């Protein structure tokens, strides 16, 4: 009896200890541990699966004070935190109205819509499993205002999904290279003319990339080869001709730049590539995000599988889809349309010539004192072009292509650039030995969430990317415009209040609410809100509003087929 009683007393102690150990190993451990840390200097020695697993840890596991989450009592947003939480400051670590609003990426990228599970006998909807990397509801909106508490907020942003971002980055890189090559050819042709005439010369050229127009570039060069560009008639891209495929305004040119600044703004987890080895957020910690760990998180985000098109299998549903597609693309008959309708901006597909993703190694920032710390109150911190890795990569690629050019044809920079690019079969130039290259078609040993990839003939063949975006910025009018311009990732570049990036619509059915601030509760509302004074979409929306109700619904049905995928290792249902 006594032995059994003693054993009975011991059992709860054992269970309690086991439970505490389990908590230490999971819920309360830091997100960053020696086991998951990636060393950038050894990046090519890791299996891709290991890099992606570590990146997934950083994406989903809440960061803790041990990791460096949050800022110190006198951190960059101390006065903002004090204004919002006067009684709790400095012990309240969050801010919410200008970053410091969460502990993990998952908190905002947490939903991939609803579906009817295949074993349901009713039409009841359930949230899809495996939502990592999805969008979010209105409650997860980000509020951005470096001047708080002057006014509550300037910019409101609903988190977009990040599926397929590796394809978008590589497409944008090829477009930036094509635009930069046209500018380089124009500079050389104009300089040659200036030398022949022995005086400054001015020439212009239409710009295009992937068959899409970007306005007209003019340049004036003197006989020495010094050129000054006039970008006043360039459209759809910033004056540096870098196509930026990320964030609602098109302000981030690579997943990496987006990741390192989001880490800082939302969590105050500061990357050494941004702050060096300085404690810029004054929390007593340095080296919070190493080069390798940012690479891992970037790879995890960039290698999420692309969205899918789920065409209805029944004849009536398929017919509505096809009708909606023809209306969306401006090819439908029997109705009055405006040009290419929605496809005017939401380009159905673009071709990625080289299916390779380059995740650059930017190196440790040359910040040696607190005076050199970037402004943490900004969503994104600009860099000078010589430091900005995408600008450097594009410049390097353009210079390599120009080295193959024989300046016989001086009349058509766009056509000449297209010929050079067509003849070139090399992969994207690398910035350094520690850049990570991933084949987008067949990445090899990778977790199930990476697959399936977009189809291609082989791992070097071009890939058709059904992005449903032209990756250009457009004037969306007074109804959607921001209250202020938003700075981009290169010094001196900002995007005007009414300009927004054409949002890629692949996966759009599973990303509600819609638009940059989540104001649209349905896709019809999202379409309607495109119309306002000054909006480039006004003729298209006017034509849409005049369509018969069944045709309007057909367009919506086409959009409802653009879905985010359920990970096959979690659920096999379609």
C-alpha positions in Angstrom: 0.0 0.0 0.0 2.7 2.4 1.0 4.8 1.5 -2.1 1.8 2.0 -4.4 1.1 5.3 -2.7 4.7 6.4 -3.2 4.5 5.4 -6.8 1.3 7.3 -7.2 2.9 10.4 -5.8 5.9 10.0 -8.1 3.9 9.7 -11.2 2.5 13.3 -11.3 6.0 14.6 -10.6 7.3 12.7 -13.6 4.5 13.9 -15.8 5.0 17.5 -14.7 8.7 17.4 -15.4 8.1 15.8 -18.8 5.5 18.5 -19.6 7.9 21.3 -18.6 10.7 19.8 -20.7 8.3 19.6 -23.6 7.5 23.3 -23.2 11.2 24.2 -23.1 11.8 22.2 -26.3 8.9 23.7 -28.2 6.7 26.7 -27.3 9.3 28.6 -25.3 12.5 27.9 -27.0 14.1 30.7 -29.0 13.5 30.7 -32.8 17.2 30.9 -33.4 19.3 28.0 -32.1 22.7 26.6 -33.1 20.9 23.6 -34.7 18.9 25.8 -37.2 21.5 28.6 -37.7 22.9 28.8 -41.2 26.5 29.9 -41.9 26.6 32.0 -45.0 30.3 31.1 -45.6 29.2 27.4 -45.8 26.0 28.1 -47.8 27.0 25.7 -50.6 27.6 22.8 -48.2 24.1 22.6 -46.9 21.4 20.5 -48.6 18.6 22.8 -49.8 16.2 21.0 -47.5 18.3 22.1 -44.5 18.3 25.7 -45.6 14.5 25.7 -46.2 13.8 23.9 -42.9 15.7 26.6 -41.0 14.0 29.3 -43.0 10.6 27.8 -42.1 11.6 27.9 -38.5 12.3 31.6 -38.7 9.1 32.2 -40.5 6.7 30.5 -38.1 8.3 30.3 -34.7 7.8 33.4 -32.5 11.0 35.4 -31.8 11.8 35.8 -28.2 13.8 38.4 -26.2 16.6 35.8 -26.2 16.6 36.1 -30.0 16.7 39.8 -29.9 13.0 40.5 -30.5 11.9 44.0 -29.6 14.0 47.1 -28.8 15.4 48.5 -25.7 14.0 51.2 -23.4 15.5 53.9 -25.5 15.2 52.2 -28.8 14.3 54.0 -32.1 10.5 53.8 -31.4 10.7 54.4 -27.7 8.8 57.7 -27.7 6.1 56.2 -30.0 5.7 53.3 -27.6 5.6 55.7 -24.6 2.9 57.8 -26.4 0.7 54.8 -27.0 1.3 52.9 -23.8 2.2 55.6 -21.2 1.4 53.5 -18.2 3.1 50.3 -19.4 6.1 51.8 -21.0 8.9 50.7 -21.2 7.8 47.2 -20.4 5.2 46.9 -23.2 7.3 45.6 -26.1 4.9 46.2 -29.0 3.7 49.3 -30.8 1.3 48.1 -33.5 0.8 51.4 -35.3 4.3 51.6 -36.8 5.8 48.2 -36.6 6.7 46.2 -33.5 3.4 44.5 -34.2 4.1 40.8 -34.0 6.6 38.0 -33.2 6.5 35.9 -36.3 5.9 36.2 -40.1 3.1 33.6 -39.6 1.0 36.0 -37.6 0.3 38.1 -40.7 0.8 35.5 -43.5 -1.6 33.0 -42.1 -4.5 32.1 -44.4 -5.0 30.5 -47.8 -8.7 30.8 -47.9 -11.5 28.2 -47.5 -12.6 25.1 -49.3 -14.9 22.1 -49.1 -12.9 19.1 -47.9 -13.4 16.0 -50.2 -14.9 13.9 -47.4 -17.6 16.5 -46.5 -21.1 15.4 -47.5 -22.3 19.1 -47.3 -21.1 22.2 -49.0 -19.8 23.5 -45.7 -16.6 25.5 -46.0 -13.5 25.0 -43.9 -10.3 27.0 -43.7 -7.6 25.3 -45.8 -4.8 23.6 -43.9 -1.1 24.6 -44.4 -1.6 28.3 -44.5 2.1 29.3 -44.1 2.9 32.0 -46.5 -0.6 33.1 -47.2 -2.3 36.4 -46.9 -4.4 37.6 -43.9 -7.6 39.1 -42.8 -8.2 42.8 -41.9 -7.2 42.2 -38.3 -3.6 41.6 -39.5 -3.3 44.9 -41.4 0.0 46.8 -40.9 -0.2 50.4 -40.0 2.8 52.6 -41.0 3.6 56.1 -39.9 7.1 57.1 -38.8 5.6 60.4 -37.6 3.2 58.9 -35.1 1.7 60.3 -32.9 1.4 63.3 -35.2 -1.5 61.3 -36.8 -2.5 57.8 -36.2 -1.3 56.3 -39.5 -0.2 57.2 -43.0 -0.2 53.9 -44.8 -2.4 50.8 -44.2 -1.3 47.5 -45.7 -3.1 44.2 -45.9 -0.5 41.4 -45.9 -0.4 39.7 -49.4 0.5 36.0 -49.9 4.1 35.2 -50.8 3.5 32.1 -52.9 5.6 31.9 -56.0 7.7 34.9 -55.2 10.9 33.3 -56.5 9.4 33.4 -60.0 8.3 37.0 -59.6 11.8 38.1 -58.5 13.5 36.3 -61.4 11.0 37.8 -63.9 11.6 41.3 -62.5 15.4 40.7 -62.7 15.2 39.8 -66.4 13.0 42.8 -67.1 15.4 45.2 -65.2 18.3 43.8 -67.2 16.4 44.3 -70.5 15.6 47.9 -69.6 19.1 48.6 -68.3 20.5 47.2 -71.5 18.4 49.5 -73.7 19.6 52.4 -71.6 23.2 51.3 -72.0 22.9 50.9 -75.8 21.3 54.4 -76.0 24.1 55.9 -74.0 26.7 54.4 -76.4 24.9 55.4 -79.5 24.3 59.0 -78.2 27.9 59.3 -77.1 29.1 58.1 -80.6 26.9 60.8 -82.2 28.3 63.5 -79.8 31.8 62.5 -80.7 31.0 62.6 -84.4 29.4 66.1 -84.1 31.9 67.2 -81.4 29.0 68.6 -79.3 26.4 67.2 -76.9 23.8 65.0 -78.5 20.3 64.0 -77.4 18.5 60.9 -78.5 15.4 59.0 -77.3 14.2 55.5 -77.4 11.0 53.6 -76.4 11.5 51.2 -73.6 10.1 47.7 -73.4 10.6 44.5 -71.4 8.9 41.2 -71.9 7.0 42.9 -74.8 5.5 45.5 -72.4 5.9 49.2 -72.9 7.6 51.4 -70.3 7.4 54.8 -72.0 10.2 56.7 -73.5 13.8 57.4 -72.3 15.8 60.4 -73.5 19.4 60.9 -72.8 21.9 63.7 -73.5 25.6 62.7 -73.8 28.7 64.8 -74.4 31.8 63.7 -76.4 33.5 62.4 -73.2 30.7 59.9 -72.6 29.0 61.6 -69.7 25.3 61.1 -70.0 22.2 62.6 -68.3 18.9 60.8 -68.6 15.5 62.4 -68.8 13.0 59.9 -67.4 10.0 62.2 -67.3 8.2 60.1 -70.0 9.2 56.7 -68.6 6.1 54.9 -67.2 5.5 51.9 -65.0 8.9 51.8 -63.4 11.0 54.1 -61.2 13.6 56.4 -62.7 16.4 53.9 -62.0 14.6 51.4 -64.4 14.7 48.7 -61.7 11.5 46.6 -61.8 10.4 46.1 -58.2 7.9 43.2 -57.9 7.2 43.3 -54.2 5.0 45.2 -51.7 1.9 47.0 -52.8 3.7 50.0 -54.3 6.5 48.1 -55.9 9.1 49.3 -53.5 11.2 46.2 -52.9 13.3 44.7 -55.7 14.2 41.4 -54.1 12.7 39.0 -51.5 15.8 39.4 -49.5 15.5 43.2 -49.2 11.8 42.8 -48.2 12.7 40.1 -45.6 15.5 42.0 -43.9 13.5 45.2 -43.6 10.3 43.4 -42.5 12.4 41.7 -39.8 13.5 45.0 -38.5 10.2 46.9 -38.9 7.8 44.3 -37.5 10.0 42.6 -34.9 13.1 44.7 -34.4 15.2 41.7 -35.4 18.1 43.5 -37.0 20.2 41.9 -39.7 24.0 42.4 -39.9 23.7 43.2 -43.6 21.7 46.3 -42.5 23.2 47.4 -39.1 26.6 45.6 -39.0 27.6 44.5 -35.6 26.1 47.5 -33.9 23.2 47.4 -31.4 21.0 49.9 -33.3 17.8 49.0 -31.5 19.5 49.3 -28.0 18.3 46.0 -26.6 21.7 44.8 -25.6 22.1 42.3 -28.5 24.0 42.4 -31.7 24.1 40.0 -34.7 20.4 39.2 -34.3 19.9 38.0 -37.9 23.1 36.7 -39.5 23.7 36.7 -43.2 23.0 32.9 -43.4 19.8 33.1 -41.4 18.4 35.9 -43.6 19.4 33.7 -46.7 17.4 30.8 -45.2 14.3 32.9 -44.5 14.5 34.4 -47.9 14.8 31.0 -49.5 11.8 29.7 -47.6 9.6 32.6 -48.7 10.9 32.6 -52.3 10.5 28.8 -52.8 6.9 28.6 -51.8 5.0 26.8 -54.6 3.2 28.8 -57.2 -0.6 29.3 -57.1 -2.8 27.1 -59.3 -5.8 27.4 -61.6 -8.6 25.2 -60.6 -10.9 25.1 -63.6 -14.3 23.6 -62.8 -14.8 20.1 -64.1 -18.5 20.3 -64.8 -19.5 21.6 -68.2 -21.5 24.7 -67.0 -18.7 25.7 -64.6 -16.1 25.3 -67.2 -18.1 27.4 -69.6 -18.4 30.2 -67.1 -14.7 30.1 -66.5 -13.9 30.3 -70.2 -16.4 33.1 -70.7 -14.9 35.0 -67.7 -11.4 34.4 -69.1 -12.4 35.9 -72.5 -14.0 38.9 -70.8 -11.0 39.4 -68.5 -8.6 39.3 -71.5 -10.8 41.5 -73.8 -11.5 38.8 -76.4 -15.2 38.0 -75.7 -17.7 38.6 -78.3 -21.2 40.0 -78.2 -20.4 42.8 -75.7 -18.7 46.2 -75.7 -15.2 46.0 -74.1 -12.4 48.4 -73.5 -9.2 47.2 -75.2 -7.7 44.2 -73.5 -9.9 44.9 -70.4 -8.3 43.6 -67.2 -5.4 42.1 -69.1 -4.3 45.6 -70.0 -2.4 45.6 -66.6 -3.0 42.0 -65.3 -0.9 40.4 -68.1 -2.0 36.7 -68.2 1.5 35.3 -68.4 5.2 36.2 -69.0 8.1 34.0 -70.0 11.0 33.5 -67.6 14.0 32.8 -69.8 16.4 31.5 -67.2 14.6 29.6 -64.4 17.1 30.4 -61.7 16.7 32.3 -58.4 19.7 34.1 -57.1 19.6 34.9 -53.4 22.5 37.3 -53.0 25.0 37.6 -50.3 25.2 41.4 -49.5 27.9 41.1 -46.9 28.0 42.8 -43.5 27.0 46.4 -43.5 29.7 49.0 -42.9 28.0 50.4 -39.8 30.5 51.1 -37.1 28.8 53.6 -34.8 25.3 54.4 -33.6 25.3 57.4 -35.9 25.3 55.1 -38.9 22.2 53.2 -37.9 19.3 53.2 -40.4 16.0 54.7 -39.5 14.1 51.8 -37.9 10.8 53.8 -37.9 10.6 53.3 -41.7 9.0 50.2 -43.3 11.9 50.0 -45.8 15.4 51.5 -45.7 16.9 52.7 -48.9 20.5 52.0 -49.9 22.8 53.8 -52.4 22.9 52.1 -55.8 26.4 50.9 -55.3 25.4 49.1 -52.1 22.0 47.8 -53.4 22.5 44.2 -54.5 19.9 44.1 -57.3 21.2 47.3 -58.9 24.7 45.9 -58.8 23.6 42.6 -60.3 21.7 44.3 -63.1 24.6 46.6 -63.8 27.0 43.7 -63.9 24.7 41.7 -66.2 24.2 44.7 -68.6 27.9 45.4 -68.8 28.5 41.7 -69.7 25.9 41.9 -72.5 27.2 45.2 -73.8 30.6 43.6 -74.1 29.1 41.3 -76.8 27.5 44.1 -78.8 28.9 45.3 -82.1 27.5 48.8 -82.5 26.5 48.5 -86.2 22.8 49.2 -85.7 22.4 52.5 -83.8 18.7 53.1 -84.5 16.8 50.5 -82.3 18.1 50.1 -78.8 15.1 48.0 -77.8 15.4 45.7 -80.8 19.2 45.4 -80.4 18.8 44.6 -76.7 16.2 41.9 -77.6 18.7 40.3 -80.0 21.5 40.3 -77.5 19.2 38.7 -74.9 17.9 36.1 -77.3 21.4 35.0 -78.3 22.6 34.9 -74.7 22.1 31.6 -72.9 24.1 32.3 -69.8 22.6 32.3 -66.3 22.3 35.5 -64.3 25.7 36.9 -63.3 26.6 36.2 -59.7 27.7 38.9 -57.3 30.0 36.7 -55.3 31.0 33.2 -54.3 28.5 33.0 -51.5 25.4 33.8 -53.5 22.8 31.0 -53.3 21.4 29.8 -56.7 18.3 27.7 -56.8 16.9 26.1 -59.9 13.2 27.1 -60.0 12.1 24.2 -62.1 13.8 21.3 -60.4 15.2 22.5 -57.0 15.9 18.9 -56.0 15.8 17.8 -52.4 13.2 20.1 -50.9 10.2 19.8 -48.5 6.9 19.0 -50.0 5.6 22.6 -49.7 8.0 23.6 -52.6 6.2 21.3 -55.1 4.8 21.2 -57.7 6.7 23.7 -59.7 5.6 25.4 -62.9 6.0 23.0 -65.9 9.0 23.2 -68.2 10.6 21.0 -70.8 13.8 20.6 -68.7 15.5 22.4 -65.8 17.1 24.9 -68.1 14.2 25.6 -70.4 12.1 28.8 -70.2 9.1 28.8 -67.9 5.7 30.4 -68.6 4.7 32.2 -65.4 0.9 32.9 -65.2 1.4 35.8 -62.8 -1.6 37.9 -64.0 0.5 41.1 -63.6 2.7 43.3 -65.8 4.9 44.2 -62.7 4.4 47.9 -63.7 3.1 50.7 -61.5 -0.1 52.4 -62.5 -2.2 55.4 -61.4 -5.1 54.1 -59.4 -6.8 57.4 -58.9 -7.9 59.5 -55.9 -10.1 56.7 -54.4 -7.2 54.4 -53.7 -4.2 56.7 -53.4 -2.1 57.0 -50.2 -1.8 60.2 -48.2 2.0 60.2 -48.8 4.6 58.9 -51.2 6.4 55.8 -50.1 10.2 55.3 -50.4 11.7 52.4 -52.3 14.8 50.4 -51.5 17.2 52.7 -53.4 18.2 56.1 -52.2 16.2 58.9 -53.9 13.5 56.7 -55.3 9.9 57.0 -54.1 6.5 56.0 -55.4 3.9 58.7 -55.7 0.6 58.4 -53.7 -1.7 57.3 -56.5 0.8 54.7 -58.0 0.5 51.0 -57.2 2.1 47.9 -58.5 -0.2 45.7 -60.6 -1.0 43.1 -58.0 -0.4 39.6 -59.3 -3.7 37.8 -59.4 -2.5 34.2 -59.2 -4.0 32.9 -56.0 -6.4 35.9 -55.7 -9.4 33.8 -54.8 -7.8 32.8 -51.5 -6.6 36.2 -50.4 -9.6 38.2 -49.3 -10.2 40.8 -48.2 -8.7 42.6 -51.2 -6.8 45.7 -52.3 -3.8 47.2 -50.5 -5.7 48.1 -47.3 -8.2 45.2 -47.4 -11.2 47.5 -47.9 -12.9 45.2 -50.5 -14.9 42.4 -49.0 -15.6 40.7 -52.3 -14.0 40.5 -55.7 -16.8 42.6 -57.2 -16.1 45.3 -54.6 -12.4 45.2 -55.5 -13.1 45.6 -59.2 -15.5 48.5 -58.5 -13.0 50.3 -56.2 -10.5 50.5 -59.2 -12.6 53.4 -60.5 -12.0 56.9 -59.2 -10.8 60.3 -60.5 -7.6 59.9 -62.3 -7.5 56.1 -62.4 -6.0 54.4 -65.4 -8.6 51.7 -64.9 -11.7 53.9 -65.4 -12.5 52.9 -69.0 -12.1 49.2 -68.1 -14.3 49.5 -65.0 -16.9 51.4 -67.0 -17.0 48.6 -69.5 -17.3 46.0 -66.8 -20.1 47.8 -65.1 -22.1 47.8 -68.4 -21.8 44.0 -68.8 -24.8 41.9 -68.1 -24.9 40.5 -64.6 -24.1 37.0 -65.8 -21.0 38.2 -67.6 -19.8 40.2 -64.5 -20.2 37.0 -62.5 -18.3 35.1 -65.2 -15.3 37.4 -64.6 -15.5 36.8 -60.9 -15.7 33.0 -61.6 -12.5 33.2 -63.6 -10.8 35.0 -60.6 -12.3 32.4 -58.2 -10.3 29.7 -60.1 -7.0 31.4 -59.1 -6.2 29.4 -56.0 -3.5 28.9 -53.5 -2.5 25.2 -53.1 -2.9 22.9 -50.1 0.4 21.2 -49.3 0.3 17.6 -50.5 1.9 16.2 -47.4 -0.9 17.6 -45.3 -4.0 17.0 -47.4 -4.5 15.2 -50.7 -7.9 16.7 -51.4 -8.3 19.0 -54.4 
